[in-house]
Amino acid sequence: MQNKRVNTQTQMTLAPSLDALVPRSHWLYRLNQVLDLHFVHELVRPCYCQDNGRPSIDPEVIVRLFLLQAITGIGSVRALLQEVNLHLGYRWFIGYSLDEPLPDHSTLSKVLDRFGDAVFDALFARSIAQCQASGLISGRIIHVDATTIRADLDKDRVNQPSPPDPDARFGRFPGNKKEPGYKQHTAVDDASRVVLAIDVTPANVNEGHELGTVLAQAQQQVGQVPEVVCADSAYASGENAHACECQGIQLVSPPPRPRNHHSRSQFTIEQFTYDQSADAFVCPQGKRLVNTGRMSGRKQRFKYRASERDCRVCPVKGQCTKGPSRYLNAGVHHGALVRLRADSQTEGFAKLYRRRSPVVEGVFAEAKQWHGLRRAWRRGLAKVRGQCLLIAAVLNFKRLAARMASCAPVPPLRLSERALLRRLLKRMVHRLSHILGYVAPARVYCCTC
């Protein structure tokens, strides 16, 4: 007969511990194995009164909740706590029992102002240090790029009186859309895809100007100077090329093609030879263009002009200029840019540059698709930076957990698995004996037994 179950759930039950319910192969358990947050208590000690007031929520629990926000990509603290309340694995991760009430959402919001950036900076630095100690980080090739983060702000409120987010600025987003937001400037290790450095700015900052800052942070974290830095064409400037040359770093960034702004049929600056020792250009006819000073309003560019007497009798003047004499404007580090253009024509340059997109663009895609980097959770440059540091630390811990899992010893076969393997080998030997015409041995020994 048909029956219907009545779920009253009024009887007392004895539930096992949460630790027994989390599989040892689960990603959350492997992540917890490589996570060490003992430093948090000492770091935030000045933020609490040690001999007065009500007992606080464990600071490590708060950091674990923020890590869960970065792991799940849930932008709202309220929604995060609702998810933690329903998920046994998340409760186990923060160390709370089934019937223990979770912290209020307002507590997590207020603690961000109290902690500041110190905790998230230390967490990110420790993730890099642990990856380096495990041998994950090579540090020889580094990829640098920037990605945009949409601000939690309506575009009509940007730069208005008393805006909700005073630090957000307009920037170019995918699809050539102009939206308010921020930029995360990132350095990633080529061998392991570990994030080595992060700098967060408003979205209207040119990423090419941030290369020196990101590289300095990466070198400080890893403790070595990279051999190669790969970046897209936004970083291919004479200033960046010169800075990398001074440190012995090969910059792999496609430089812009030289062009003549006056006429396409005239000689470009690339057809003039730059004499760095004399700070002068030599035209295709062997005449010099001397430095006449800085350009008006552009302190980093100089103007070079040829003699009117030389240009007057030049046989190829029509291909060079229509004025009395030819002049060029070039940056302070034009020599480094010329060498970068020459290096970009080599096969080694192209081979290195092809490695850039799968590594750094893959890291951005992972962070946006799974961990909530696509949109800012909170308002203000400091809080967006904390979000970026949390997500980067989670990415690094994921790499470390995968490395530890791959290096773990293979567990021995259980008795049932041994018996099954012995039976399969015995059948194989028995069949081979009929095929080859000899008698199989009476007992088969397994190498795993």
Protein Blocks (a to p, Z undefined) as FASTA:
>chain_A
ZZddddfklaccddddfklmpcfkbmklmmmmmpccklmmmmmmmmpcfkgcjddddfkl
mmmmmmmmmmnopabfklmmmmmmmmmklmmmnopafklccddfklmmmmmmmnommlmm
mmmmmmmmmmmmnomanolaccdddddddddddfklgoiahifblmbccdddehiiacdd
ddddddddfklopafbdcdddfkbcfklmmmmmmmmmmmmnopacfbdcddfklmcfklm
mmmmmnopacdddddddddfkbmkbccfklpccdfklopaddfkopacddebjcehiakb
ccddddfklmmmpcklmmmbmcfbdcddddfklmmmmmmmmmmmpmklmmmmmmmmmmmm
mmmmmmmmmnopmpcfbgcjklmmmmmmmmmmmmmmmmmmmmmmmmpccddddfklmmmm
mmmmmmmmmmmmmmnopacdfbdcdfkZZ
